[in-house]
Amino acid sequence: SSVLTQPPSVSVAPGQTAMITCGGNNIGSKGVHWYQQRPGQAPILVIYDDDDRPSGIPERFSGSHTGNTATLTISNVAAGDEADYHCQVWDITSDHPDFGGGTKLTVL
Amino acid sequence: QVQLQESGPGLMKPSETLSLTCNVSGYSISSGYYWGWVRQSPGKGLEWIGSIYHSGRTYYNAALKSRVTISMDTSKNQFFLSLTSMTAADTAVYYCVTVGGWSNWFDPWGQGTLVTVS
């Protein structure tokens, strides 16, 4: 089982806002990263260090982190955003990453 | 721009040893970063296998540590995964990744290679 907890699925209508959460007992002081994985494709980084966007990622994607919960927010959702979203942190103590179980975003 | 490309066998038999190569372009692997392997079983989440630092130091998933070796060849700008005693449970898409930043995010990823054990 994953150290980080994500809802298995989130559904949203086109044009609305999707929010995907990632929770864990010890993520308060860690940077949280988010990956988008479209069907049949490799994951791509969409948010790093809680709320930074790599170049090329639309401003519709944003992140936040309060206490032991991080949130990926996708505004003005489009059909192309339908994908699995994974969160990840790095455990400094053991020097390895932890992943969430992934959330399937469905655009209705 | 860093690009990664995996190569290896698509089909294996139980008990065989998996050998995968990740070819890196656009950056010299001896210059910095961690380089790692992540896998994803069909319909499942992401599982970290291990990483190698540019110095050659390695870090492995404790659950796989007894079967995993990650190495690199800086002259060819490649790094490698070896996983022994393969079983059906190791059937997965295997990705090579660049691990960077102060809090170690994965970017970019290779396209992935499906390895089936049957």
Interface residues (C-beta under 8 A of the other chain):
Chain A: S2 K30 G31 H33 Y35 Q41 A42 P43 I44 L45 Y48 D49 P54 H86 Q88 V89 W90 S94 D95 H96 P97 F99 G100 G101 G102
Chain B: G45 L46 E47 W48 S51 Y59 N61 A62 Y95 G101 W102 S103 N104 W105 F106 D107 P108 W109 G110 Q111 G112
